Each structure stands twice: as structure tokens, then as C-alpha cells.
Amino acid sequence: LIHLKNQFKDSPELKQVDDEILSWSKRYERLKSIVLAADPDIITFQEMDHLHQFINDEEFGKKYTCYVGDNDKNNTSNDYYNPAKYYDDKKKDELRSENYLTKLIESKVSFAPKSYSHAANFRNKRIKKTNDDNDKKTVVDDDGVAIFWKKDKFKAIELGFLKFPSSKKSEAVIAVVLENIKTEKRINVLTT
């Protein structure tokens, strides 16, 4: 792979692929437009490593939330969401196995990141090399799973997580109980 990369490093086609296909800001806009056009009531994401961007996006955030708590339609992620942090001190490391569930539950966000994810490492390296100012501004999350729902259709009643047993990484199933605002019927939504 290194040989191929070196062979094509000055290729204009490779730069075009990088700028038009791999640029996160362009990919995000395409993804967001597809989701908003489909207009689903509930969305589950896997390999989600841009949670902060989705919940801070004005257009997306008007319609959808992943916050379980006060049903304030004006919440932004800055009000309630902080990505988990790694620390050398085992007691403080929020994604360490024994601290993981506590961090998830305290966040009140239906997002379960994988600890020590390759996506976060990849994005940090890519951000250092990019010329795209929007890419440089993004908050890096570990990739994980998330559940979003329409704010005007559902209210979240309960949030739960089931941690997968693993000695090296922490990851979980998310379960959210949603209540339809009009009918008061409840549904369970899970994602892994």
C-alpha cells in the first residue's frame, strides 16, 4: 500500500477523490440531505464519529435529538454533551472499562462510543493534514452507535446501555424508550 501511495502521490485524480469524496464536510452535507429528505421518525447510526456535529447542526437539530432529559427543543450539544476523555489515571479515564457505563449514563445522550477507536485516531491525523477549515473545526468523537428521534413526535422516557464484555475496548448496546407525544404509546429502540 505504501508503494501505491507513493506511486500516485502527485496524481490530480487522487487529489480530486480526496477533495470531493473523502472531505468530511462534503460527505456530511450529502448524508444530512439524504436523512432530512427521507424524514424518518427515528434514526439509528452505527460507526458514528461525528455526534457533536449532528447535534450542533441547526437544520438537523431543529428536527432531531438524542438527548434524554428535559425536552428543551433548543438544546445544543454544548449544553449537555462532552465527548469522553482519556486519562493516564485509570480512575479518571472515562472510557476505561470500569468507568464506561457511568460516563454513558451521566451524559444523558443516546450515544455509546467505542473506546480507543481507530476512527478517532484516523480523524485526528487527517485533521492535521487537511486544508478544509470545516474539517479542522470538528470535534473528534470515538466512533460508536447513536439513536436520534423527532423532537415533535417523541419524548424520551428512559435510556439504558448494555456493555459488551471486553478486556481491551468498551462498547455498548443503546436502548431508549420513546413515548409518542400524541398517542402516549411507548416503543423500545435499540441499536448495536
N, CA, C and O of each residue as an XYZ file, in Angstrom:
768
protein
N       0.812     -1.196      0.000
C       0.000      0.000      0.000
C       0.858      1.265      0.000
O       0.540      2.248     -0.668
N       1.932      1.219      0.748
C       2.824      2.386      0.791
C       3.407      2.644     -0.585
O       3.519      3.792     -1.014
N       3.783      1.565     -1.284
C       4.323      1.704     -2.639
C       3.292      2.372     -3.558
O       3.633      3.291     -4.303
N       2.031      1.916     -3.509
C       0.988      2.515     -4.340
C       0.744      3.976     -3.964
O       0.573      4.830     -4.833
N       0.730      4.244     -2.689
C       0.516      5.619     -2.237
C       1.615      6.526     -2.778
O       1.333      7.612     -3.285
N       2.855      6.089     -2.672
C       3.980      6.881     -3.179
C       3.925      7.029     -4.696
O       4.255      8.084     -5.238
N       3.505      5.965     -5.373
C       3.428      5.985     -6.832
C       2.411      7.013     -7.322
O       2.625      7.653     -8.351
N       1.301      7.178     -6.589
C       0.231      8.064     -7.045
C       0.112      9.353     -6.231
O      -0.895     10.054     -6.333
N       1.121      9.670     -5.429
C       1.014     10.824     -4.524
C       0.813     12.154     -5.237
O       0.218     13.066     -4.662
N       1.294     12.296     -6.479
C       1.128     13.556     -7.214
C      -0.005     13.493     -8.233
O      -0.111     14.367     -9.093
N      -0.843     12.482     -8.146
C      -1.922     12.292     -9.106
C      -3.042     13.308     -8.877
O      -3.552     13.420     -7.763
N      -3.434     14.059     -9.932
C      -4.546     15.008     -9.771
C      -5.870     14.284     -9.472
O      -6.730     14.819     -8.771
N      -6.025     13.064    -10.008
C      -7.246     12.300     -9.738
C      -7.354     11.940     -8.260
O      -8.439     11.983     -7.680
N      -6.221     11.586     -7.656
C      -6.227     11.242     -6.241
C      -6.588     12.461     -5.392
O      -7.320     12.342     -4.409
N      -6.080     13.620     -5.769
C      -6.427     14.841     -5.045
C      -7.919     15.132     -5.188
O      -8.564     15.545     -4.225
N      -8.468     14.921     -6.379
C      -9.894     15.157     -6.598
C     -10.736     14.215     -5.738
O     -11.735     14.637     -5.155
N     -10.343     12.949     -5.655
C     -11.051     11.998     -4.796
C     -10.982     12.475     -3.352
O     -11.982     12.453     -2.635
N      -9.807     12.903     -2.931
C      -9.633     13.378     -1.562
C     -10.508     14.592     -1.277
O     -11.152     14.667     -0.230
N     -10.532     15.541     -2.208
C     -11.290     16.781     -2.005
C     -12.799     16.585     -2.131
O     -13.563     17.200     -1.387
N     -13.237     15.738     -3.060
C     -14.671     15.637     -3.346
C     -15.361     14.462     -2.659
O     -16.568     14.511     -2.424
N     -14.627     13.426     -2.339
C     -15.257     12.239     -1.768
C     -14.883     12.045     -0.301
O     -15.741     11.715      0.519
N     -13.639     12.242      0.028
C     -13.199     11.981      1.398
C     -13.364     13.177      2.336
O     -13.326     13.007      3.555
N     -13.540     14.349      1.807
C     -13.720     15.530      2.647
C     -14.954     15.339      3.518
O     -16.061     15.168      3.007
N     -14.759     15.367      4.839
C     -15.885     15.125      5.728
C     -16.974     16.183      5.561
O     -18.156     15.841      5.582
N     -16.621     17.432      5.401
C     -17.652     18.469      5.310
C     -18.578     18.210      4.118
O     -19.784     18.433      4.220
N     -18.040     17.749      3.005
C     -18.872     17.439      1.836
C     -19.676     16.162      2.063
O     -20.852     16.095      1.708
N     -19.049     15.156      2.651
C     -19.759     13.906      2.946
C     -20.883     14.164      3.939
O     -21.974     13.611      3.797
N     -20.629     14.997      4.941
C     -21.641     15.301      5.953
C     -22.866     15.959      5.318
O     -23.998     15.580      5.619
N     -22.649     16.927      4.453
C     -23.765     17.608      3.806
C     -24.592     16.645      2.958
O     -25.819     16.731      2.937
N     -23.917     15.719      2.253
C     -24.651     14.722      1.465
C     -25.466     13.808      2.381
O     -26.641     13.551      2.120
N     -24.844     13.322      3.443
C     -25.519     12.439      4.384
C     -26.710     13.141      5.033
O     -27.801     12.577      5.117
N     -26.497     14.360      5.484
C     -27.572     15.116      6.135
C     -28.731     15.343      5.174
O     -29.889     15.204      5.568
N     -28.445     15.688      3.926
C     -29.528     15.953      2.974
C     -30.331     14.683      2.689
O     -31.546     14.755      2.501
N     -29.679     13.535      2.655
C     -30.382     12.266      2.443
C     -31.306     11.963      3.624
O     -32.462     11.583      3.436
N     -30.789     12.134      4.831
C     -31.590     11.862      6.030
C     -32.775     12.814      6.109
O     -33.900     12.379      6.356
N     -32.541     14.093      5.906
C     -33.628     15.065      6.005
C     -34.668     14.862      4.900
O     -35.857     15.084      5.131
N     -34.246     14.448      3.720
C     -35.198     14.186      2.634
C     -36.039     12.948      2.936
O     -37.225     12.911      2.608
N     -35.439     11.942      3.554
C     -36.169     10.719      3.900
C     -37.153     10.982      5.044
O     -38.195     10.331      5.127
N     -36.828     11.926      5.919
C     -37.703     12.355      7.002
C     -38.141     11.223      7.943
O     -39.329     11.113      8.245
N     -37.213     10.385      8.409
C     -37.610      9.289      9.305
C     -37.995      9.811     10.690
O     -37.532     10.872     11.111
N     -38.832      9.069     11.384
C     -39.193      9.430     12.753
C     -38.055      9.115     13.715
O     -37.807      9.857     14.665
N     -37.365      8.004     13.458
C     -36.270      7.536     14.317
C     -35.094      7.155     13.429
O     -35.272      6.567     12.362
N     -33.901      7.493     13.877
C     -32.681      7.180     13.129
C     -31.718      6.469     14.063
O     -31.496      6.914     15.190
N     -31.147      5.370     13.600
C     -30.042      4.755     14.333
C     -28.800      4.849     13.455
O     -28.845      4.572     12.257
N     -27.712      5.239     14.064
C     -26.438      5.345     13.363
C     -25.452      4.348     13.953
O     -25.401      4.151     15.168
N     -24.684      3.731     13.094
C     -23.554      2.914     13.508
C     -22.295      3.574     12.945
O     -22.353      4.303     11.954
N     -21.181      3.314     13.576
C     -19.908      3.926     13.166
C     -20.007      5.454     13.184
O     -19.393      6.125     12.354
N     -20.757      5.989     14.102
C     -20.975      7.433     14.248
C     -19.776      8.040     14.966
O     -19.551      7.760     16.143
N     -19.017      8.860     14.275
C     -17.886      9.523     14.929
C     -17.963     11.042     14.794
O     -16.958     11.741     14.929
N     -19.168     11.539     14.528
C     -19.392     12.983     14.397
C     -20.638     13.396     15.155
O     -21.385     14.254     14.684
N     -20.877     12.816     16.302
C     -22.082     13.120     17.070
C     -22.199     14.615     17.349
O     -23.265     15.208     17.180
N     -21.123     15.198     17.766
C     -21.115     16.629     18.119
C     -21.617     17.478     16.949
O     -22.386     18.420     17.143
N     -21.185     17.144     15.758
C     -21.582     17.918     14.586
C     -23.076     17.762     14.303
O     -23.746     18.741     13.973
N     -23.599     16.550     14.428
C     -25.023     16.343     14.174
C     -25.880     17.112     15.172
O     -26.859     17.746     14.778
N     -25.535     17.069     16.440
C     -26.406     17.714     17.417
C     -26.195     19.225     17.483
O     -26.991     19.932     18.102
N     -25.148     19.721     16.863
C     -24.956     21.172     16.779
C     -25.436     21.754     15.461
O     -25.498     22.974     15.308
N     -25.773     20.902     14.516
C     -26.229     21.375     13.215
C     -27.618     21.985     13.376
O     -28.544     21.315     13.833
N     -27.763     23.255     13.000
C     -29.022     23.973     13.210
C     -30.192     23.303     12.500
O     -31.260     23.121     13.086
N     -29.988     22.939     11.244
C     -31.076     22.340     10.458
C     -31.463     20.959     11.000
O     -32.646     20.669     11.178
N     -30.477     20.124     11.258
C     -30.726     18.778     11.784
C     -31.282     18.863     13.207
O     -32.211     18.138     13.562
N     -30.709     19.753     14.015
C     -31.089     19.897     15.407
C     -32.483     20.457     15.638
O     -33.054     20.262     16.711
N     -33.040     21.147     14.654
C     -34.421     21.632     14.775
C     -35.399     20.464     14.811
O     -36.464     20.541     15.424
N     -35.016     19.392     14.146
C     -35.926     18.273     13.947
C     -35.631     17.082     14.863
O     -36.555     16.419     15.335
N     -34.357     16.811     15.114
C     -33.965     15.579     15.797
C     -33.157     15.856     17.056
O     -32.478     16.876     17.176
N     -33.252     14.912     17.995
C     -32.437     14.969     19.206
C     -32.003     13.557     19.584
O     -32.570     12.568     19.118
N     -31.009     13.487     20.420
C     -30.582     12.222     21.023
C     -30.428     12.406     22.531
O     -29.841     11.571     23.219
N     -30.961     13.501     23.019
C     -30.831     13.863     24.426
C     -32.008     13.312     25.223
O     -33.165     13.498     24.847
N     -31.708     12.642     26.315
C     -32.730     12.094     27.191
C     -32.731     12.926     28.459
O     -31.846     12.792     29.304
N     -33.709     13.767     28.581
C     -33.792     14.660     29.724
C     -34.862     15.686     29.454
O     -35.852     15.396     28.784
N     -34.675     16.874     29.966
C     -35.628     17.952     29.740
C     -35.829     18.105     28.239
O     -34.859     18.284     27.502
N     -37.040     18.038     27.789
C     -37.342     18.049     26.354
C     -37.285     19.461     25.769
O     -38.220     19.903     25.100
N     -36.191     20.155     26.024
C     -35.992     21.511     25.513
C     -35.614     21.425     24.040
O     -34.560     20.889     23.699
N     -36.456     21.940     23.182
C     -36.213     21.863     21.740
C     -35.054     22.753     21.297
O     -34.642     22.689     20.138
N     -34.528     23.570     22.185
C     -33.439     24.462     21.808
C     -32.079     23.996     22.312
O     -31.092     24.718     22.174
N     -32.011     22.793     22.898
C     -30.726     22.292     23.373
C     -29.727     22.192     22.231
O     -30.076     21.796     21.119
N     -28.505     22.549     22.511
C     -27.407     22.259     21.594
C     -26.454     21.364     22.349
O     -26.528     21.267     23.574
N     -25.571     20.718     21.641
C     -24.666     19.783     22.307
C     -23.801     20.487     23.339
O     -23.385     19.868     24.319
N     -23.523     21.760     23.139
C     -22.700     22.478     24.113
C     -23.389     22.563     25.466
O     -22.730     22.758     26.488
N     -24.724     22.417     25.480
C     -25.473     22.462     26.732
C     -25.352     21.163     27.527
O     -25.470     21.182     28.752
N     -25.119     20.044     26.855
C     -25.176     18.781     27.585
C     -24.178     17.717     27.167
O     -23.981     16.762     27.918
N     -23.551     17.826     26.035
C     -22.702     16.732     25.569
C     -21.224     17.110     25.561
O     -20.831     18.139     25.012
N     -20.436     16.271     26.168
C     -18.980     16.390     26.124
C     -18.414     15.028     25.785
O     -18.702     14.055     26.481
N     -17.609     14.933     24.726
C     -17.014     13.639     24.399
C     -16.220     13.094     25.585
O     -15.615     13.846     26.348
N     -16.237     11.787     25.717
C     -15.481     11.141     26.786
C     -13.994     11.437     26.608
O     -13.507     11.603     25.490
N     -13.298     11.498     27.712
C     -11.872     11.829     27.693
C     -11.038     10.666     28.214
O     -11.440      9.925     29.111
N      -9.882     10.542     27.621
C      -8.907      9.545     28.054
C      -7.933     10.198     29.021
O      -7.512     11.337     28.817
N      -7.583      9.487     30.054
C      -6.601      9.961     31.028
C      -5.634      8.833     31.347
O      -5.988      7.657     31.273
N      -4.410      9.202     31.703
C      -3.455      8.196     32.156
C      -3.872      7.606     33.499
O      -3.608      6.440     33.790
N      -4.528      8.432     34.311
C      -5.023      7.982     35.602
C      -6.234      7.074     35.361
O      -7.251      7.526     34.834
N      -6.129      5.807     35.740
C      -7.172      4.825     35.479
C      -8.511      5.204     36.110
O      -9.563      4.859     35.571
N      -8.488      5.896     37.224
C      -9.735      6.274     37.892
C     -10.466      7.379     37.140
O     -11.690      7.481     37.220
N      -9.720      8.209     36.408
C     -10.323      9.325     35.663
C     -10.673      8.969     34.215
O     -11.540      9.604     33.615
N     -10.009      7.967     33.656
C     -10.198      7.594     32.251
C     -11.658      7.209     32.016
O     -12.100      6.158     32.479
N     -12.408      8.046     31.301
C     -13.853      7.866     31.160
C     -14.252      6.711     30.258
O     -15.382      6.229     30.339
N     -13.346      6.259     29.399
C     -13.681      5.142     28.526
C     -13.041      3.831     28.972
O     -13.156      2.810     28.294
N     -12.380      3.871     30.095
C     -11.848      2.646     30.676
C     -13.027      1.768     31.087
O     -14.057      2.282     31.523
N     -12.891      0.487     30.958
C     -13.995     -0.449     31.152
C     -14.799     -0.200     32.426
O     -16.029     -0.189     32.383
N     -14.126      0.000     33.554
C     -14.856      0.159     34.818
C     -15.534      1.520     34.971
O     -16.379      1.682     35.852
N     -15.184      2.507     34.130
C     -15.781      3.841     34.203
C     -16.786      4.096     33.073
O     -17.512      5.091     33.092
N     -16.820      3.212     32.117
C     -17.540      3.417     30.864
C     -19.045      3.649     31.057
O     -19.575      4.658     30.593
N     -19.725      2.740     31.724
C     -21.176      2.872     31.885
C     -21.558      4.130     32.656
O     -22.557      4.777     32.342
N     -20.769      4.473     33.654
C     -21.053      5.692     34.426
C     -21.025      6.908     33.505
O     -21.920      7.751     33.577
N     -20.022      7.014     32.647
C     -19.914      8.138     31.707
C     -21.110      8.169     30.766
O     -21.678      9.233     30.520
N     -21.495      7.014     30.239
C     -22.617      6.971     29.302
C     -23.916      7.418     29.960
O     -24.659      8.220     29.394
N     -24.186      6.907     31.140
C     -25.432      7.237     31.833
C     -25.460      8.711     32.228
O     -26.494      9.365     32.093
N     -24.347      9.236     32.709
C     -24.293     10.648     33.108
C     -24.454     11.594     31.917
O     -24.910     12.725     32.085
N     -24.090     11.151     30.739
C     -24.178     12.023     29.557
C     -25.625     12.320     29.154
O     -25.898     13.375     28.581
N     -26.544     11.415     29.444
C     -27.954     11.538     29.051
C     -28.115     11.686     27.540
O     -29.070     12.300     27.066
N     -27.188     11.127     26.805
C     -27.207     11.163     25.352
C     -27.234      9.723     24.851
O     -26.492      8.875     25.347
N     -28.082      9.452     23.879
C     -28.172      8.091     23.346
C     -27.041      7.857     22.342
O     -27.256      7.725     21.137
N     -25.852      7.814     22.885
C     -24.635      7.581     22.104
C     -23.705      6.719     22.934
O     -23.455      7.006     24.105
N     -23.197      5.672     22.328
C     -22.251      4.785     23.007
C     -20.995      4.655     22.146
O     -20.979      3.893     21.180
N     -19.946      5.397     22.496
C     -18.704      5.314     21.717
C     -17.928      4.047     22.039
O     -18.052      3.479     23.124
N     -17.129      3.619     21.077
C     -16.168      2.547     21.331
C     -14.918      3.212     21.883
O     -14.482      4.249     21.382
N     -14.356      2.622     22.896
C     -13.119      3.204     23.414
C     -11.951      2.857     22.495
O     -11.933      1.811     21.847
N     -10.997      3.747     22.461
C      -9.757      3.545     21.712
C     -10.031      3.211     20.246
O      -9.428      2.296     19.685
N     -10.947      3.964     19.633
C     -11.359      3.639     18.268
C     -10.326      4.117     17.249
O      -9.652      5.131     17.430
N     -10.235      3.347     16.181
C      -9.339      3.716     15.082
C      -9.863      4.953     14.355
O      -9.082      5.734     13.812
N     -11.186      5.130     14.346
C     -11.771      6.287     13.659
C     -11.276      7.594     14.269
O     -10.935      8.526     13.541
N     -11.233      7.669     15.583
C     -10.758      8.897     16.236
C      -9.293      9.148     15.895
O      -8.912     10.282     15.605
N      -8.480      8.117     15.927
C      -7.061      8.272     15.573
C      -6.910      8.716     14.123
O      -6.119      9.609     13.820
N      -7.671      8.089     13.229
C      -7.624      8.426     11.810
C      -8.028      9.886     11.593
O      -7.361     10.626     10.870
N      -9.135     10.287     12.234
C      -9.620     11.664     12.052
C      -8.642     12.681     12.618
O      -8.436     13.733     12.014
N      -8.038     12.394     13.755
C      -7.055     13.330     14.310
C      -5.882     13.518     13.361
O      -5.407     14.638     13.177
N      -5.416     12.439     12.762
C      -4.309     12.534     11.799
C      -4.748     13.298     10.553
O      -4.014     14.138     10.034
N      -5.952     12.994     10.082
C      -6.464     13.640      8.864
C      -6.666     15.146      9.078
O      -6.365     15.948      8.194
N      -7.168     15.515     10.236
C      -7.408     16.934     10.540
C      -6.095     17.714     10.504
O      -6.069     18.863     10.062
N      -5.022     17.104     10.959
C      -3.720     17.781     10.949
C      -3.237     18.048      9.527
O      -2.509     19.011      9.288
N      -3.644     17.187      8.573
C      -3.158     17.306      7.198
C      -4.092     18.082      6.277
O      -3.671     18.493      5.196
N      -5.343     18.296      6.670
C      -6.342     18.841      5.756
C      -6.185     20.335      5.510
O      -5.626     21.070      6.325
N      -6.694     20.754      4.367
C      -6.776     22.175      4.037
C      -8.187     22.700      4.266
O      -8.439     23.896      4.124
N      -9.093     21.821      4.614
C     -10.501     22.182      4.793
C     -10.715     22.726      6.204
O     -10.604     21.991      7.186
N     -11.023     24.020      6.296
C     -11.215     24.653      7.605
C     -12.362     24.030      8.387
O     -12.293     23.936      9.612
N     -13.424     23.600      7.691
C     -14.542     22.954      8.377
C     -14.113     21.639      9.022
O     -14.538     21.326     10.134
N     -13.271     20.869      8.329
C     -12.762     19.621      8.908
C     -11.933     19.898     10.159
O     -11.989     19.141     11.128
N     -11.172     20.978     10.132
C     -10.312     21.304     11.267
C     -11.114     21.712     12.503
O     -10.620     21.590     13.624
N     -12.348     22.197     12.312
C     -13.174     22.661     13.430
C     -13.963     21.535     14.101
O     -14.504     21.729     15.190
N     -14.036     20.378     13.476
C     -14.898     19.329     14.015
C     -14.345     18.768     15.326
O     -13.135     18.646     15.515
N     -15.266     18.434     16.214
C     -14.925     17.781     17.472
C     -14.781     16.293     17.180
O     -15.653     15.693     16.551
N     -13.695     15.703     17.631
C     -13.436     14.293     17.356
C     -14.051     13.434     18.451
O     -13.732     13.573     19.632
N     -14.941     12.542     18.027
C     -15.511     11.525     18.906
C     -14.921     10.178     18.505
O     -14.496      9.982     17.366
N     -14.904      9.266     19.452
C     -14.671      7.881     19.071
C     -15.906      7.431     18.321
O     -17.004      7.924     18.577
N     -15.736      6.485     17.382
C     -16.935      6.053     16.681
C     -17.770      5.155     17.593
O     -17.251      4.473     18.477
N     -19.056      5.177     17.352
C     -19.968      4.397     18.177
C     -21.335      4.334     17.542
O     -21.483      4.541     16.338
N     -22.340      4.045     18.361
C     -23.713      3.950     17.886
C     -24.550      5.045     18.540
O     -24.279      5.465     19.665
N     -25.573      5.501     17.811
C     -26.420      6.584     18.317
C     -27.858      6.373     17.853
O     -28.116      5.745     16.826
N     -28.777      6.911     18.634
C     -30.194      6.915     18.269
C     -30.688      8.362     18.330
O     -30.470      9.060     19.320
N     -31.351      8.799     17.267
C     -31.995     10.108     17.200
C     -33.480      9.904     16.945
O     -33.881      8.894     16.367
N     -34.291     10.851     17.371
C     -35.731     10.798     17.134
C     -36.252     12.208     16.913
O     -35.624     13.193     17.302
N     -37.418     12.279     16.278
C     -38.034     13.582     16.037
C     -38.487     14.185     17.356
O     -39.170     13.538     18.150
N     -38.100     15.426     17.575
C     -38.450     16.131     18.810
C     -39.947     16.378     18.939
O     -40.497     16.342     20.039
N     -40.596     16.628     17.818
C     -42.019     16.963     17.886
C     -42.926     15.736     17.908
O     -44.144     15.872     18.028
N     -42.350     14.543     17.793
C     -43.149     13.324     17.752
C     -42.963     12.443     18.987
O     -43.890     11.745     19.398
N     -41.760     12.474     19.580
C     -41.454     11.591     20.697
C     -40.802     12.343     21.844
O     -40.158     13.375     21.653
N     -40.982     11.809     23.021
C     -40.176     12.243     24.159
C     -39.525     10.989     24.727
O     -40.138      9.923     24.786
N     -38.296     11.136     25.136
C     -37.550     10.008     25.685
C     -37.939      9.813     27.143
O     -37.951     10.762     27.928
N     -38.253      8.592     27.489
C     -38.677      8.241     28.840
C     -37.523      7.624     29.621
O     -37.347      7.887     30.810
N     -36.748      6.805     28.935
C     -35.689      6.070     29.635
C     -34.540      5.778     28.679
O     -34.747      5.564     27.484
N     -33.347      5.772     29.211
C     -32.133      5.485     28.451
C     -31.362      4.396     29.169
O     -31.159      4.470     30.381
N     -30.936      3.394     28.438
C     -30.147      2.324     29.050
C     -29.043      1.854     28.125
O     -29.089      2.055     26.911
N     -28.061      1.229     28.726
C     -26.920      0.711     27.981
C     -26.605     -0.698     28.470
O     -26.751     -0.996     29.655
N     -26.180     -1.548     27.569
C     -25.702     -2.877     27.914
C     -24.290     -2.972     27.382
O     -24.074     -2.971     26.170
N     -23.333     -3.053     28.278
C     -21.921     -3.073     27.892
C     -21.529     -4.457     27.417
O     -21.852     -5.459     28.053
N     -20.826     -4.506     26.288
C     -20.269     -5.762     25.806
C     -19.051     -6.117     26.641
O     -18.228     -5.247     26.924
N     -18.920     -7.363     27.038
C     -17.720     -7.735     27.810
C     -16.492     -7.754     26.897
O     -16.489     -8.396     25.847
N     -15.472     -7.048     27.314
C     -14.225     -6.997     26.561
C     -13.136     -6.493     27.486
O     -13.369     -5.615     28.317
N     -11.974     -7.039     27.343
C     -10.883     -6.601     28.205
C     -10.152     -5.387     27.636
O      -9.525     -4.641     28.387
N     -10.224     -5.178     26.315
C      -9.451     -4.094     25.700
C     -10.293     -2.870     25.365
O      -9.840     -1.740     25.552
N     -11.495     -3.074     24.880
C     -12.316     -1.955     24.436
C     -13.639     -1.933     25.175
O     -14.118     -2.961     25.653
N     -14.220     -0.751     25.261
C     -15.554     -0.603     25.823
C     -16.495     -0.220     24.696
O     -16.219      0.709     23.937
N     -17.609     -0.938     24.588
C     -18.660     -0.594     23.654
C     -19.966     -1.157     24.184
O     -19.967     -2.067     25.014
N     -21.096     -0.606     23.697
C     -22.370     -0.968     24.304
C     -23.519     -0.944     23.311
O     -23.434     -0.363     22.229
N     -24.601     -1.601     23.723
C     -25.896     -1.511     23.063
C     -26.623     -0.337     23.717
O     -26.525     -0.142     24.929
N     -27.347      0.442     22.923
C     -28.165      1.527     23.475
C     -29.623      1.089     23.398
O     -30.062      0.510     22.404
N     -30.357      1.375     24.459
C     -31.803      1.157     24.466
C     -32.470      2.447     24.928
O     -32.115      2.997     25.971
N     -33.430      2.925     24.153
C     -34.175      4.131     24.505
C     -35.661      3.786     24.457
O     -36.139      3.185     23.495
N     -36.380      4.172     25.499
C     -37.835      4.061     25.496
C     -38.368      5.423     25.072
O     -38.123      6.435     25.728
N     -39.101      5.427     23.963
C     -39.681      6.658     23.438
C     -41.201      6.599     23.574
O     -41.824      5.557     23.371
N     -41.775      7.747     23.923
C     -43.227      7.841     24.029
C     -43.733      8.800     22.965
O     -43.264      9.933     22.853
N     -44.697      8.329     22.185
C     -45.313      9.180     21.182
C     -46.072     10.288     21.904
O     -46.906     10.009     22.766
N     -45.796     11.511     21.566
C     -46.368     12.662     22.259
C     -47.898     12.708     22.113
O     -48.588     13.087     23.060
N     -48.434     12.331     20.954
C     -49.880     12.381     20.730
C     -50.615     11.177     21.315
O     -51.635     11.333     21.987
N     -50.095      9.977     21.059
C     -50.819      8.763     21.451
C     -50.412      8.227     22.819
O     -51.122      7.411     23.405
N     -49.286      8.677     23.318
C     -48.692      8.208     24.581
C     -48.296      6.729     24.537
O     -48.025      6.133     25.579
N     -48.260      6.136     23.347
C     -47.769      4.760     23.200
C     -46.251      4.790     23.260
O     -45.604      5.716     22.770
N     -45.704      3.750     23.876
C     -44.251      3.669     24.039
C     -43.658      2.590     23.150
O     -44.265      1.548     22.904
N     -42.457      2.875     22.679
C     -41.707      1.885     21.910
C     -40.287      1.828     22.438
O     -39.765      2.809     22.967
N     -39.671      0.666     22.288
C     -38.271      0.488     22.636
C     -37.448      0.517     21.360
O     -37.793     -0.144     20.380
N     -36.380      1.267     21.368
C     -35.477      1.339     20.225
C     -34.095      0.935     20.714
O     -33.587      1.489     21.689
N     -33.496     -0.022     20.040
C     -32.156     -0.490     20.391
C     -31.255     -0.438     19.178
O     -31.717     -0.566     18.044
N     -29.977     -0.252     19.415
C     -29.002     -0.342     18.334
C     -27.674     -0.831     18.882
O     -27.318     -0.572     20.032
N     -26.951     -1.548     18.027
C     -25.622     -2.048     18.404
C     -24.629     -1.654     17.334
O     -23.445     -1.971     17.444
